[in-house]
């Protein structure tokens, strides 16, 4: 039975999630459609840019992403403490970067001398409502997916669904889950034989991290988001112009000096070079044309996080995420999650035994 989103994303739990969304009928609506011959590769750029622009408004941090031809992945962290630390004024200003809100809110923000004090309780209610939405992954994904769907449908001159349905989410309960899923996401183009190396893996976080190290990170291709050519309705045009005016958030940094017990840390608790070594090691295993060429030395993260060789097998087969249900983690954390949610069975228990020592 499908579980309600409010039962899957609970802020009292560890704040890390893996999210995935697919195009309708898994069609290549963000790549080369070999049936029609149309090339929609530019939409991968759309998705990547909007991910980061919207993350500058919402209280979320992006740790990993991969935009493929018919789906995308995100590893994301909800920063509830940050959202709760914002003043009501900052919450309202953030929200109105995307949505205008009621007239009395516009008066409060931009014509304070004309604002009537009797409306202050309404303003307080809005601030609370918007604060909750700004740390709500469903709202973040809603704005992202609706924006892309509007643009793509208008470009194609069609109506109807662009995405196959609501996004899927998996809670990441511990560092083993977070790092293994990040690597899985970063290796999507290599596993699909769309690229041979991490450096060539377009529209992934690992490519951006490598470019950052080498000083070769290109500017975002703003020309890929030409709204005028889409002939949108005035309302959609105005909304998307506000979205495109947003600054870009940054990928989460790696910092080996962050405390591993600090769930609220805004950095990933390992060294970037160790993560790159880990992903490169797994990349030799997952490439369909290069399997077997695995370096002899085991990467530091494999040892630190007690990953078994079964992780390599699951990466090769592309089964890691599908072997788990609504949560991924080691057996202890999965059983705790199962108890908290009053579940008699938790998909992934057997997988956790063999992958996470």
Residue pairs with C-beta under 8 A, 6 or more apart in sequence:
3 326
5 138
5 166
5 169
7 341
8 169
8 171
8 326
9 17
9 78
9 136
9 137
9 138
9 169
9 171
10 171
11 78
11 80
11 135
13 171
13 173
13 337
13 340
14 171
14 172
14 173
14 174
14 263
15 77
15 78
15 79
15 80
15 263
15 264
16 63
16 75
16 76
16 77
16 171
16 172
16 173
16 177
16 178
17 74
17 75
17 76
17 77
17 78
17 137
17 169
17 170
17 171
17 172
18 73
18 74
18 75
18 169
18 170
18 172
18 181
18 185
18 321
18 328
19 73
19 74
19 75
19 76
19 137
19 141
19 167
19 168
19 169
20 71
20 72
20 73
20 74
20 167
20 168
20 321
21 71
21 72
21 141
21 145
21 163
21 164
21 167
21 168
22 70
22 71
22 163
22 164
23 29
23 30
23 70
23 71
23 162
23 163
23 164
24 160
24 161
24 162
24 163
24 164
25 164
26 70
26 71
26 164
27 33
27 70
28 34
28 40
28 69
28 70
29 40
29 43
29 70
29 152
29 162
30 40
30 41
30 43
30 44
30 47
30 67
30 68
30 69
30 70
30 72
30 152
31 39
31 40
31 41
31 44
31 68
31 69
31 70
32 38
32 39
32 40
32 41
32 69
33 39
33 40
40 69
40 152
41 69
42 224
43 148
43 151
43 152
44 67
44 68
44 69
44 202
44 203
45 203
45 220
45 221
45 224
45 225
46 148
46 151
46 152
46 224
46 225
47 67
47 72
47 144
47 148
47 203
48 65
48 67
48 203
49 220
49 224
49 225
49 248
50 144
50 147
50 148
50 243
51 62
51 65
51 74
51 144
52 62
52 248
52 249
52 250
53 243
53 244
53 246
53 247
53 248
53 249
54 98
54 140
54 143
54 144
54 243
54 246
55 61
55 62
55 140
55 249
56 246
56 247
56 248
56 249
57 94
57 95
57 97
57 98
57 134
57 246
58 134
58 135
58 139
58 140
59 78
59 79
59 80
59 82
59 83
59 86
59 134
59 135
60 76
60 77
60 78
60 79
60 135
60 137
60 140
61 76
61 77
61 79
61 249
61 252
61 266
62 74
62 75
62 76
62 205
62 249
62 251
62 252
63 75
63 76
63 77
63 178
63 182
63 205
63 251
63 252
63 268
64 73
64 74
64 75
64 181
64 182
64 185
64 186
64 204
64 205
64 206
65 72
65 73
65 74
65 75
65 185
65 203
65 204
65 205
66 72
66 73
66 185
66 186
66 188
66 189
66 201
66 203
66 204
66 205
67 203
67 204
68 188
68 189
68 192
68 194
68 203
69 194
73 185
73 188
74 185
75 172
75 178
75 181
75 182
75 185
76 137
77 252
78 135
78 137
79 135
79 264
79 266
80 135
81 264
83 91
83 131
83 134
83 135
84 131
84 135
86 94
86 131
86 134
88 123
88 124
88 127
88 131
91 127
91 130
91 131
91 134
92 101
92 105
92 108
92 109
92 123
92 126
92 127
92 130
93 109
94 130
94 134
95 101
95 130
95 133
95 134
96 105
96 106
96 109
97 242
97 245
97 246
98 143
98 239
98 242
98 243
99 239
100 106
101 126
102 126
104 115
104 119
104 122
104 123
105 123
105 126
107 114
107 115
108 115
108 119
108 123
133 139
137 169
141 167
143 243
145 162
145 163
145 167
147 239
147 240
147 243
148 162
149 161
149 162
149 163
150 232
150 236
150 240
151 227
151 230
151 232
151 240
152 162
153 159
153 160
153 162
154 230
154 231
154 232
154 236
155 230
169 326
170 181
170 321
170 324
170 325
170 326
170 327
170 328
171 326
171 327
171 328
171 329
171 337
172 178
172 181
172 327
172 328
172 329
173 327
173 328
173 329
173 330
173 333
173 334
173 336
173 337
174 329
174 330
174 333
175 260
175 269
175 305
176 305
176 306
176 307
176 329
176 330
176 356
177 328
177 329
177 330
177 333
177 356
178 268
179 270
179 275
179 278
179 301
179 305
180 305
180 307
180 311
180 320
180 328
180 355
180 356
181 320
181 321
181 328
182 205
182 275
183 275
183 278
183 279
183 282
183 315
184 315
184 320
184 321
185 204
185 205
186 198
186 201
186 204
186 205
186 206
186 279
187 201
187 206
187 279
187 282
187 283
187 286
187 315
188 201
188 204
189 195
189 200
189 201
189 202
189 203
189 204
190 196
190 197
190 198
190 201
190 283
190 286
190 287
191 286
191 287
191 288
191 315
191 318
193 287
193 288
193 289
194 201
194 202
195 201
195 202
196 287
196 289
196 290
197 283
198 204
198 206
198 207
198 210
198 276
198 279
198 280
198 283
199 207
199 210
199 211
200 207
201 207
205 251
206 276
206 279
208 217
208 251
209 251
209 272
209 276
210 276
211 217
211 218
213 272
220 248
222 244
225 244
227 237
227 240
227 241
227 244
232 240
252 266
252 267
252 268
253 266
253 267
253 268
253 272
254 267
254 268
254 270
254 271
254 272
254 275
255 265
255 267
255 268
255 269
256 269
256 270
256 271
256 274
258 265
258 267
258 268
258 269
259 265
259 269
260 269
262 269
268 275
270 301
270 304
274 299
274 300
274 301
274 304
275 301
277 299
277 300
277 301
278 299
278 300
278 301
278 302
280 299
281 294
281 295
281 298
281 299
281 302
282 311
282 312
282 315
284 290
284 293
284 294
284 295
285 291
285 294
285 312
285 315
285 316
286 315
286 316
286 318
291 316
294 312
301 307
302 311
305 356
306 356
306 357
307 355
307 356
307 357
308 354
308 355
308 356
308 357
310 354
310 355
311 320
311 355
314 320
314 323
314 351
314 355
320 351
320 355
321 328
323 347
323 348
323 351
324 347
324 348
324 351
324 352
325 346
325 347
325 348
326 347
327 333
327 334
327 337
327 346
327 348
328 348
329 337
329 352
329 356
330 352
330 356
331 349
331 352
331 353
331 356
334 346
334 348
334 349
334 352
335 346
335 349
337 346
338 345
338 346
